[in-house]
Amino acid sequence: MLAASTLAQAAAAVMIHGPAFLIPALVADRGLSLAEAGLVAAAPMAGVTCALVAWGVVTDRHGERVVLLSGLVSTALAGVVAVVSTSVVLLAVSLFVAGLAAASTGSASGRVVVGWFPPRRRGLAMGIRQTAQPAGVGIAAVTMAVTADRLDANAALWIPVAACAVAALTVAVVVIDPPRPGGGAAEAPNPYRGDRFLARVHGVSVLLVVPQFVVWTFALVWLVQDRGWSPAAAGVVVAVAQVAGVAGRIGAGQLSDVVGSRMRPLRWVTWAALATMLALGVTAGLGWGVAVPLVVVATMVTVADNGLAFTAVAERAGPFWSGRALGLQNTAQYLTASAVPPVAALAVTHGSYAWTFALAAVFPLVAVALVPVRDERALTQ
């Protein structure tokens, strides 16, 4: 179940993020401007953002298996339309629809893990599942960019189509809906009423997206422009940082299982993000060499919260509301992530990379007070 759900999420990530690696080919082969190519590449992300909550509702009512199957098959079919499209408009629309369909994996794959793993093993399992997105982005970067360069953008789009088809077949063979308690969605109480636990977790996650995407967006260009590194050497550092990020997600999940809490490790991670971003800003401003390894550390700690928050939301919302709750969680994070690069770019332009890194520490500082440690319920075995 864990492997199948992780594969489904990774395949969706290839479709969602892969078109970004086709921008050079779209400019060179199709004669698009950089802005037009950027809009095409952003189409799947726009589709995902529009559909996450709706897919969550469907998952709550009809189960994980049917959502994963219908979503992955629809993603692959929309990808085929993108492959054979001859106009830029049809390409963008088909990629938007592919994003709409790929959003199905956001809630459903997470619920498979939450449903089949007991609480004391769930943190580690969800941490592993959360590695699907960086894995999908890495696969897309390695395969789609090369294929587009050697052939063309249309040929490269076969890669996410194939990935989603393989994931759909795997889900069909492996995934079974986890058991649910009696009753139904209509009888389940709204978990947002009565306390603010879920709202506070959503808020913490949104705040921690800011330093995460500041580092993700500007680490490479900072190394090249401010430190004088070659793009190849800077790329190696960024790749190492992404591997560290994967380890951070898994380690945080395992820690939450060991201590029997999601919120205490989430608060520790928030403090670590605050300290690391502040230290990165200071050392980058002073030109110290330690700033480079701090970028790797910052990449690791700023993503370590994702699995903890995702697991906590699913556990608290329950089997009849977690689809919608996870949809809201992901939607808020996607919207915030899309706003970070342009706003942070303004901060860099009118200040510096060092000041921008340091200013990003303000967001985990605010998040520390929001982590609802006292309102957390004890984990069962």
Secondary structure, DSSP 8 states (H G I E B T S, - for coil): -HHHHHHHHHHHHHHHHGGGGGHHHHHHHH---HHHHHHHHHHHHHHHHHHHHHHHHHHHHH-HHHHHHHHHHHHHHHHHHHHH--SHHHHHHHHHHHHHHHTHHHHHHHHHHHHHS-HHHHHHHHHHHTTHHHHHHHHHHHHHHHHHHHS-HHHHTHHHHHHHHHHHHHHHHH-------SS-TTTS--TTSS--HHHHHHHHHHHHHHHHHHHHHHHHHHHHHTS---HHHHHHHHHHHHHHHHHHHHHHHHHHHHHT-SHHHHHHHHHHHHHHHHHHHHHHHHT-TTHHHHHHHHHHHTTTHHHHHHHHHHHHH-TTTHHHHHHHHHHHHHHHHHHHHHHHHHHHHHS-HHHHHHHHTHHHHHHHHH--STT------
